[in-house]
Amino acid sequence: MVMKEPTTEQQFLAFTSLYRVSPYYQFAHFTANQAIIEAFEKDQETNNNRALHVIDFNVSYGFQWPSLIQSLSQSGKRVSLRLTGYGRSLEELQETEARLVSFAKGFCNLVFEFQGLLRSSPKLIINQREKKNETVAVNLVFHLSNFMEMSQTLKSVHSLKPSIVILVEQEGNPRVRNFLSRLMESLHYFAAMFDSLDDCLPQESTERLSIERNHLGKEIKAMINSENLDEENKGTWKNMMERHGFGGMKLSSKCLMQAKLLLKVRTHNYSPLPCEGENTNGGFRVFQRDEGKALSLGWQDRCLLTVSAWQCV
């Protein structure tokens, strides 16, 4: 039996449900935002910057940015946030802009500007206008694995000389060239993702079924069908970033503490029959990696996604 492709509305509802009940996307977004805020605060101290420009290569529904808007406004000082977001469709970009503009209106000391661009837009990021005393941050969240011209993307990003580049990638490893190996990697990764829902929703939940069918199901199809990468783009993301002139930045203790707090808040443990001695605080874990330059969210002992921060060297 061939399952129907979920509608746009079904995909949105499934994503929204997963975002609300699981720490998966929130871990990525909150960790990324904390690192961006710290880079901006550093520029405020050294260069008196009062404006932040974030270039998001996969803005999607824009769920990452309300928490950043809220955090920026807490300083009480007048601050400007310019968000350039690349999206899949004009309709999605317009809906994302409407949500973010409406949210930002609630913060009187924040000047918010959104520019939406299609991923296929001929307008290169290298043409992004620069403003005086503006911190530039680049957000590569779940982006590079879906982008065949990764080398050119990173070259363009490097030319902007951003204060920080955030990289978030799944650990399912679609970079494996052999189909069978890629299938096995995907199998283990998504098995962990499905199991992790035990910490989020009861097994009989219709909301859980929606997530499994309309979000994870689509992700499985995309990962298995991902095209092989050429020789230039083989290897780890760390190697790729370093080849293109980026060096890793150590993530702060605030990033780690925030991630651990998130897991405490988001742990429900709906597993029906926990075994004796089993950890009843849930199976999600935070792992520090690469000498503190990366944070990973894991389920049990398997990493699901990794957040790292980079700067031009």
N, C-alpha and C positions, 0 to 999 in steps of 0.2 A: 504494500500500500504506500503510495506516494503522498506525503503530507503537503497540504497547500502552503504556499508562501504566505506568511503572516502579513496582514495589511499594515499600513503605516501607523494607524491608530493602535493596533494590537502590539506592534513593536514598541511604541512609546509607552503604553501602559505597562508592558512587561519590564521595560528598562526602569521605569519609575518605581515599580514594586521592588525590584532588586536593589535599587539605590536606597530605598527607604529601610528595608529590613536587614540588609547585609552590609558588613563593613567593607566589602570588596572595592567598590568605586569610591566610597568616602575616604578610605585609607589613601588611595592614590591622589585624590583631589586635595584633601586636607594637608597631606605631607608636602605636596607640590606647592600649595599656597603658602605654607609656613616658610618654606625655603625662599619663595619669591619675596615675601614680606621682609625677611631678614636681609636680603640683598638690597631691597629698596631702602630700608632703614640705614644700612651702611652707606649708601649713596647720599642719603639725607644728611648724614653727619659729615661726610667728607666733601661733598659737592653742593650741599644745600638744595638737593633735588626736591621738587614738590610735585612732580608728575611721573606717573608710571605708565608705560606702554607695554602691554602684553600681546604678543603675536601667538595665537593659538591655531595650530595646524589642523586640529580636529575638534572644533567647538561643539559640534553635535547639538544637544539640547541646551547647552550652556549651564548645566547643573553645577559645574565646578566653581562658578564665579560669584554667586551670592555670598558665600562665606568670606571670600577675599574682599568684596565690597564692604561687608560688615566690619571686618578687621581693620581695613584702612580708615574707616570713619571713626574708629574708637580713639584715635589720637586727639580728636577735637580740633585739629588744624585743618585748614582748607587744603584739599589734595585733589589732584586730577588723575583719573584712570581712563586710559584709552585702550580699548580692546579691539584688535583686528582678528576676526575669526574666519577660518576657512571651513566651509560646510559642503554637504552633499547636494543640496538643492536650494533654490531661491526661497521656496516656501518654508523650509526648515530654518533658514537664516532669518527670515522675517519674523517667524514665531519666536525664535530665540532672542532676537533683538527686543521684541515687545515685552517678553518676560523680564529681561534684565533691566531695561529702561524703567519699567514699572517698579521693580524692586529698588533700584537706585534712587528713585524719587523720594524714598523715605529717609534719606540721609542728606541733610541740608548742607553739610560741609564737603560733600563729594561732588565733583563735576565728572559726569560719566559720558563717554562717547563710544559708540559701537560702529564698526565698519565690517560688514559681512562680504566675503568674497567666495566665489565658487572655487572648488579645488582645481577645476579645469580653467580657471581664469588666466588670461594671458598677462595679467598684471603681476609682475614679479615682486617678490618681497624686497628685493634689493632697491626697489623704487619707493619703499615706505619712507615718508618724510620724517625727518628728525626734528625734534624740538629742543630748545635750550633747557638745560637742567631737567632732562627726562631720562629716567631709568628704563632701559629696554630689557624685557624678559621674554624668552621664547619657550613656548609650551609644546612639547612633543609627547603627548599622552595617547598611547595606543595608535600611533600614527605611522611610524617607520615600517612596521610589519605589513602595512597595506600600501606602501608607496614604492613603486619600482625604480624610481630615479632617486634613490636615497643619497647617493654621492653628491648629486647636484644640489639637493635640498640642504645638506650639511655645509656645502661650500657657500651657498647663499646665506645661510644662517650665520656662518663665521664672518662674512663680509659686513654684517650689521654690528659686529663687536658688542653683543649683548652683555649685560652684567651677569646674567645667569641663563642657562639653558636647562630646562627640566625634561628628563627623559623617563617615561613610564612604559614598561613593556610587559606583556604576558610572558609567562615562563613555559608556555606550551611548545616553544621552539619550532615555529613554522619555517625556520631557516634551513632545516634538514633537507638535503636535496633528494634523497631517496624516498619514494612515496610510502613504502612500507614502514620505514623508520619514522616518517612524519606522522603516519597513522597511529603508530604505537605511542609516540609522544603525546599526540592529541588525546588518545584514549585515556592515558594516565592523568593528564591534566583535567579533562572534563569529568572523569570519575571523581576526582577530588572536589571539583566545583559542585557536582550534584550532591555529594556527601555533605558538603559544607552547608547546604540548605537545611540540614537537620538542626543547625544552630539558629535558624532564622524563622522557619515556618513549619507547622505540622505537615506530615506526609499527605494527609487527605485534603489539604488546603487547595482551593481552586486558584488562588493567587500563585501558589507554588507551581501548579501545573502550567499556568500562563508563562511564568518565568522559564520553566524547563522547555516548553514548546516554542514560544515566540521570541525568546532571547537566546538562551543557550543553544537551542536547536539551530538557529541561524548562525551562531558563532562557530558551531561544529562544522557546518557546511562550508563556511568561509575559510576556516583554517585548513581543512583537508584539501580544499580545492585551490589553495594558494599556490601560485606558480613558483617554480624553482628559481632561486637567486643565482646570478652569475658569479663567477669566481671572485670578482672584486668585492662583492657584498657578503661573502661567506665569513663565518667567525662570529665572535661575540659582539654585542653592542659596545662593550668597552673598547675592544680593538678598533671598531669602526670609528668611534668618537675620537680616539687618540690619533688615528690616521688622518683625521680631518682637522687637527689642530686644537682639540679640546682636552682639557685636563679635569679630572674629577675634583669635586669640592666636598669636604667633609660636612655631613648633615649634623645639625646641632642637637644638643640634648633635648631641646624643646620639641623637635620633630619626633624624637623617640618617645618622649613622655606623652605627647599628644596621641601618637599611634596606639600606645598601650592603653591609654584612657578610653579611646574609641572602642577598643575590643571589649573592655569591661562594660561599657554602655550598651554595646550591640550584641552581647551574649544572651541568648535565651535558652538554648539547649532543649529543643523539642524532641530529641531522640527518645523513643518510647520506653526502652528498657536499657538504661545505662548499666554496664557491667560493674561488678564490685571493684572498687579501687579506681574506676575511670574518672578522669578529670571532668567534674560537673560544671566547670566554668567555660566549657566549650572547647572546640578543637582549633580555633584560629590562633595563630602565633605570629609574633613579630621577630624577624631576624635581622641583625646588623651584619652587613657584608662589606667586603672590600675595604677593610680597616676604617669602617664608619662612613664610607663614601656612598653607601647604598643601604636602603631599608627595604626588606621584602615582607610581604604578607603571605603567610603560609597556612595551609590546612594540615593539621598534624605535622608531619615532617616534610611535606612537599610544598615548595614555593609556588605561589599562584601568580604574583606580579612583583615587580621590583621598581622602586623609585630611586633615581640618582640625579645629582645636580652637577653641572659642568660649566666651565668658563674657558674663554679663549686663552691660549698660551702662546 
